[in-house]
Structures are given as C-alpha cells and as structure tokens.
Amino acid sequence: MSALFSPLQIGAITFKNRIVVSPMCEYSSENGFANDWHLVHLGSRAVGGAGLIITEAAAVSPEGRISPQDLGIWDDAHITKLLNITTFIKAQGAAAGIQLAHAGRKSSTSVPWKGMKLISPENGGWKEIHAPSAIPFSEHYGMPIALTADGIKKVVADFKAAAKRSLEAGFQVIEIHAAHGYLIHEFLSPLSNHRTDEYGGSFENRIKVLLEIIAAIREVWPSDHPLFVRISATDWAEGGWNLEESTKLAMILKEKGVDLIDCSSGGLASHQKITVGPLYQTPFAEHIRKETGIKTGAVGLITTAQEAESIIADKKADLVIMARELLRDPYFPLHAAHVLHDESVVWPIQYERAKPRH
C-alpha cells in the first residue's frame, strides 16, 4: 500500500486515505442554503475516492459571508440539506467535514466572476462590515467597523452555535477558518489588528479570539471528533504574521484540543509578495509538524500523484489537502492509485468495469 492511501485515525474518525478535498467557495447559495450544486460538487469527489470532503467556508452569521451567495450555517433551517449531503458523502466511505468561517473586513463583496468588489446595502450587501480594527483590506473593499467587546462575544457564540448545527447535520470534522485574511486571521496579524484592548497588541492578545472560539466549540463538539484549524502560516508581508508565530500558535492549539493545522498562507495584505510554485506551501506544514508534533495538512499547487505520495511518505504532512486539481479531476484519487500501483483502493461498484488494469 502506498503512503498516500494509508488510513489515518484521529479520535473516533478513520480517514481511509490521506487525500482531502479542500474548502472551495462555490458562490452558489441563496440565503446560505446548500442545494443540488453542493450535493453534486461534494458528492462527486466522495465518489472519486477522497478520504475527507470539507465544504466551502460556511458562514456562522449572515454578515460573516464573503458574498450573498456564500454557504451558511447560522440557521437551523440550513441543517436539512447539509444532512442530505453528509449522508451521501459517508455512504461513499469518505468522512464529511465543514469549514466554519467569518469573512470580517473581506465581506459584502460580489462573486469573483463579477470582480470581487464591495456590494452596497442597496444592492444586497451588508449595512455594516466588522473587523478587529477600522482598516480596510484595499480600496475595493468596504471600511470596517471595529468590533466591540459585545460584538466579539457574539462572534464566539455564533461559532459555537454553528458547531452544534454541524454535529446535527452529520459532519464528523470541523475546520475553523483562521486564514486568508478573514476575521480570525485579521485578529492574528498586527497588520490588521491595531487594537489596544485585551484583543490587540501582544501575540497572546491577538490569538485570544481564536482560543475563545476553540473553547466554545469544544463545549458542543465531541472530544473524539476531529477539530482542524486552517491558518495562513505567513502573511508574505513585512511586519505581518509569520511562520515563527504560526509555530508558536500551533503548539498552543495542540494543548487546547486542536487535532490538525491546515497550513496555507497569505490573503491578509493586498501588498503581499508570494513566491508561487509546485508545493510552495508544503514547507510550512513540514516545519510546524516537526517543531510541534501536531498533525498538519499540506496545501498549495499539489497536482500529481507522485507529489502527494512524497509529502506523506517523507512525513512532511499527515494529509494532502487539494483544491484546483480536484476541480479539474474529481476522480484524482482513483487515478492516483493507478499511477502509484496501489491495488488496495476500491472503486465504486458502479464504475468498477472502467477501472484501468496494470
């Protein structure tokens, strides 16, 4: 058996292999509801053989959406359709995960194919955009209002309520979105957090909101169900959040009951300077795993079976979390097993006759 297709157990959940469908915004919801697009999008990748399927960012509140077309989990009414999806995913032998998110100062924007610019309240946007500090992401985004202490308490409560709904909707894994310049990341980075209260200034203060959210979620999320956190390991900008702070945070999160760090990067600063190439973010996962002992997921331009196999075999990460390649090929895991000559992988019985033979 190849390393990529070896199982991984975290708590009560066993992932049949190390391939994860990364959260990918589809911008195809209405009022936060999942629909048949999400069922087919996520379900086809479960049929395709991935071990864990994670939904796109699901907003914990209406104002926490990036756009009006974002998936949501702020209302009990959202549960029914999500439960249909998780039931199908699990029937294919995959685990079902959900990413919980709040967009912060990057909210109330149009979908990418319409330019990803601020939407006014008159055109369906939000009346208020919230962030740690009144600092906009860029000139194309809205001016946020700094969250009050009560506003922060509401955000924490919203994440807790969303976690409870996630359990009712049949999810087995929660990933907290603390990356890509969205609200929690905005608290972490000194570039976007200029607060002078207990939530700003020092490293310990800037991570406080995340720790409060984790504690609140763990009150309703079973201790044997995996809890992941996606971080941006670096802002790719001078004076911003960096790998040293990410490593320090990972050690703390390990002690707080987080099972895995999903190691992405960037998205916080519009002036970021990223050096992009194959596997360019894998070193973040490798470093954090080595320095802290926590499990990690590698992301970023992982496109071939050999690349994914090497990441796991060389112990650079525990999971390979893939996005664009799985958009291009929902059946990448099945094809990868063929490339790696791994006969342990079982194809769906409906597709067995099409399985390539060595």
C-alpha positions in Angstrom: 0.0 0.0 0.0 1.2 3.5 -0.8 1.6 6.1 1.9 -1.0 8.3 0.3 -3.7 5.6 0.6 -2.8 4.5 4.1 -5.6 5.2 6.6 -5.3 7.8 9.3 -7.3 7.8 12.6 -7.9 10.9 14.6 -10.2 10.3 17.6 -13.2 8.3 16.6 -12.8 9.1 12.9 -10.7 7.0 10.5 -9.9 8.6 7.1 -9.5 5.9 4.5 -6.7 7.7 2.8 -4.7 11.0 3.1 -6.4 12.9 0.3 -8.7 15.8 1.4 -11.0 18.0 -0.7 -10.1 21.5 0.4 -12.8 24.0 1.1 -13.5 25.8 -2.2 -16.1 28.6 -2.3 -18.7 27.9 -5.0 -20.7 31.1 -4.6 -23.9 29.2 -5.5 -26.1 29.5 -2.4 -29.2 31.6 -1.7 -29.7 32.8 1.9 -26.9 30.4 3.0 -28.7 27.2 1.9 -26.9 24.3 0.3 -28.6 23.0 -2.9 -28.2 20.4 -5.5 -25.0 22.0 -6.8 -23.3 21.4 -3.5 -24.6 17.8 -3.4 -23.1 17.0 -6.8 -19.9 19.1 -6.3 -19.1 17.5 -2.9 -20.7 14.1 -3.6 -18.8 13.5 -6.9 -15.5 14.0 -5.1 -16.6 11.5 -2.5 -17.4 9.0 -5.3 -13.9 10.0 -6.7 -12.2 8.5 -3.7 -11.1 11.3 -1.4 -10.8 10.4 2.3 -12.2 13.6 3.6 -14.6 16.1 2.0 -14.7 19.6 3.5 -17.4 22.0 2.5 -16.6 25.5 1.3 -16.5 28.2 4.0 -19.8 28.1 5.8 -20.6 31.5 7.4 -21.6 31.4 11.0 -23.7 34.6 10.6 -25.3 36.4 7.6 -22.8 39.3 7.9 -20.0 36.7 8.1 -20.4 35.8 4.4 -17.9 36.9 1.8 -20.7 37.3 -0.7 -24.5 37.0 -0.7 -24.0 33.7 -2.5 -22.0 32.0 0.3 -22.9 28.8 2.1 -24.2 29.4 5.6 -24.9 27.6 8.9 -26.4 30.3 11.0 -29.9 29.0 10.9 -31.4 25.6 12.0 -33.1 25.5 8.6 -29.7 25.0 6.9 -29.3 21.6 8.6 -31.7 19.5 6.4 -29.9 19.9 3.1 -26.5 19.6 4.7 -27.6 16.4 6.3 -28.6 15.0 2.9 -25.1 15.8 1.6 -23.2 14.4 4.6 -25.3 11.2 4.4 -24.3 10.7 0.8 -20.6 11.5 1.4 -20.4 9.0 4.2 -22.2 6.4 2.1 -19.2 6.5 -0.3 -16.8 5.7 2.6 -15.5 9.3 2.9 -15.6 11.5 6.0 -17.6 14.7 6.0 -16.1 18.0 7.2 -17.3 21.6 7.3 -15.3 24.8 7.4 -16.7 27.4 9.8 -15.9 31.0 8.8 -16.5 34.7 9.2 -15.2 36.9 6.4 -14.6 40.0 8.6 -13.4 43.0 6.6 -13.4 41.0 3.3 -17.2 40.5 3.5 -20.1 42.0 1.5 -18.4 41.6 -1.9 -19.5 40.4 -5.3 -18.6 36.9 -6.6 -15.2 36.6 -8.3 -16.6 36.5 -11.8 -18.2 39.9 -11.1 -15.0 41.5 -9.9 -15.0 40.7 -6.1 -15.8 44.3 -5.2 -17.9 45.9 -2.4 -21.6 45.5 -2.6 -23.6 48.3 -1.1 -26.7 47.7 1.1 -28.9 49.0 -1.7 -27.6 46.1 -3.9 -27.9 43.4 -1.3 -24.7 44.0 0.7 -24.4 44.4 4.5 -25.1 47.7 6.3 -22.0 47.1 8.5 -18.7 45.3 7.9 -16.8 44.2 11.1 -13.2 43.6 11.8 -10.7 43.9 14.7 -9.8 47.5 13.6 -11.2 50.0 11.2 -8.7 49.2 8.5 -10.0 48.2 5.0 -8.4 45.3 3.1 -8.0 47.5 0.0 -9.6 50.4 -1.8 -12.0 48.0 -3.5 -13.4 46.7 -0.1 -15.5 48.4 2.5 -14.4 50.3 5.5 -15.0 48.0 8.5 -16.2 49.0 12.0 -14.0 47.8 14.8 -15.8 45.1 16.8 -16.9 46.0 20.3 -16.4 43.6 23.3 -20.1 42.6 22.9 -19.5 42.1 19.1 -16.6 39.7 19.8 -18.8 37.7 22.2 -21.4 37.4 19.5 -18.9 36.1 17.0 -17.7 33.5 19.6 -21.3 32.5 20.3 -22.0 32.3 16.5 -19.2 29.8 16.0 -20.4 27.7 18.9 -24.0 27.6 17.6 -22.6 26.7 14.1 -20.6 23.8 15.6 -23.7 22.5 17.3 -25.6 22.6 14.0 -22.7 21.0 12.2 -23.0 18.0 14.5 -26.7 17.8 13.9 -26.0 18.0 10.1 -23.9 14.9 10.3 -20.4 16.4 10.0 -17.5 14.5 11.5 -14.8 17.1 11.2 -14.9 20.9 11.8 -12.2 23.2 10.4 -12.0 26.7 11.8 -11.1 29.2 9.1 -8.4 31.4 10.6 -6.6 32.1 7.3 -6.7 34.1 4.1 -7.3 37.5 5.6 -10.8 36.7 7.1 -11.9 37.7 10.6 -9.9 35.4 12.8 -6.7 35.9 10.7 -7.4 39.7 11.0 -7.1 39.4 14.8 -3.9 37.3 14.5 -2.0 39.7 12.3 -0.6 43.0 13.5 -1.1 44.4 10.1 -4.9 44.3 10.5 -5.2 44.3 14.3 -4.4 47.7 15.9 -6.5 47.2 19.0 -5.3 48.5 22.3 -7.5 46.3 24.5 -7.1 42.7 25.6 -7.5 41.5 22.0 -4.7 43.5 20.5 -1.0 44.3 20.8 0.9 41.2 22.1 0.9 37.8 20.5 -1.1 36.5 23.4 -3.8 39.1 23.0 -4.0 38.7 19.2 -4.7 34.9 19.5 -7.3 35.3 22.2 -10.3 35.4 19.9 -9.3 32.1 18.3 -8.7 30.5 21.6 -12.1 31.6 22.8 -13.8 30.2 19.7 -12.0 26.9 20.1 -13.0 26.6 23.8 -16.6 27.4 22.8 -16.7 24.9 20.0 -15.3 22.2 22.2 -18.2 22.7 24.6 -20.6 21.3 22.0 -18.3 19.3 19.7 -17.4 15.8 20.9 -13.9 15.4 22.1 -13.4 12.4 19.8 -14.4 14.3 16.7 -11.5 16.0 14.9 -11.1 19.7 15.1 -8.8 21.4 12.5 -7.7 25.0 12.2 -6.7 26.5 8.9 -4.0 29.2 9.3 -2.0 31.4 7.0 1.5 30.4 8.1 2.8 33.8 6.8 1.3 37.0 5.5 4.1 37.3 2.9 4.4 40.9 4.0 6.8 42.8 6.2 5.6 43.3 9.8 2.9 40.7 9.4 2.0 37.3 10.9 4.9 34.9 10.2 6.0 31.3 10.5 7.6 31.7 13.9 4.2 33.0 15.3 2.4 30.2 13.5 4.6 27.6 15.1 4.1 29.1 18.5 0.4 29.2 17.9 0.3 25.6 16.7 1.9 24.4 20.0 -0.8 26.2 22.0 -3.6 24.9 19.8 -2.3 21.3 20.3 -2.7 21.8 24.0 -6.2 23.2 23.5 -7.6 20.2 21.7 -6.9 21.0 18.1 -6.0 17.9 16.1 -4.5 19.3 12.9 -3.2 22.5 11.4 -4.2 23.1 7.8 -1.1 25.1 6.6 -2.0 27.7 4.0 -0.7 31.2 3.7 -1.4 34.8 2.6 -4.6 36.6 1.9 -4.3 39.2 4.7 -2.3 42.0 2.9 -3.2 43.3 -0.5 0.5 44.1 -1.0 1.7 40.6 -0.2 4.5 39.2 -2.3 4.3 35.4 -2.8 6.7 33.2 -4.5 4.5 30.6 -6.1 5.5 27.2 -7.4 4.7 23.5 -7.1 4.4 22.5 -3.4 5.3 26.1 -2.4 3.4 25.9 0.9 4.4 22.3 1.9 7.4 23.5 3.9 5.1 25.3 6.3 3.3 22.1 7.1 6.6 20.2 7.4 8.1 22.8 9.7 5.1 23.1 12.0 4.8 19.3 12.2 8.4 18.8 13.0 8.6 21.6 15.6 5.4 21.0 17.5 4.4 17.3 16.9 0.9 18.3 15.9 -0.6 16.8 12.7 -0.6 19.0 9.7 -2.2 19.3 6.3 -0.2 20.4 3.2 -1.8 22.6 0.6 -0.8 24.6 -2.5 -0.2 23.5 -6.1 -0.1 19.8 -5.4 -1.1 18.4 -8.7 0.3 14.9 -9.2 0.1 11.5 -7.5 3.8 11.5 -7.1 3.9 14.8 -5.3 1.1 13.8 -3.0 2.7 10.5 -2.2 6.1 12.1 -1.4 4.5 14.5 1.0 3.1 11.7 3.1 5.9 9.2 2.6 8.5 11.7 3.6 6.5 12.8 6.7 6.2 16.4 5.6 2.5 16.3 6.5 -0.3 13.9 7.6 -2.9 15.0 5.0 -2.7 16.3 1.5 -5.4 19.0 1.1 -6.1 19.6 -2.6 -8.3 22.2 -4.4 -7.8 23.1 -8.0 -6.6 19.7 -9.1 -9.8 18.2 -7.7 -11.8 20.8 -9.5 -10.1 19.6 -12.7 -10.4 15.9 -11.8 -13.0 14.8 -9.2 -11.6 11.3 -9.6 -8.0 12.2 -8.9 -7.7 9.8 -6.0 -8.8 6.8 -8.2 -6.4 7.9 -10.9 -3.6 8.4 -8.4 -4.0 4.9 -7.0 -3.5 3.6 -10.5 -0.4 5.7 -11.0 1.0 4.5 -7.7 0.2 0.9 -8.5 -1.9 0.7 -5.3 -4.4 -2.2 -5.7 -5.9 -1.7 -2.3 -8.1 1.1 -3.5 -11.7 0.0 -4.2 -13.5 1.7 -7.0 -17.3 2.3 -6.7 -19.0 -0.8 -7.8 -20.9 1.2 -10.5 -17.5 2.2 -12.0 -15.6 -1.0 -11.4 -15.8 -2.0 -15.1 -13.9 1.1 -16.1 -11.0 0.6 -13.6 -7.7 0.6 -15.5 -5.6 -2.6 -15.2 -1.9 -2.7 -14.9 
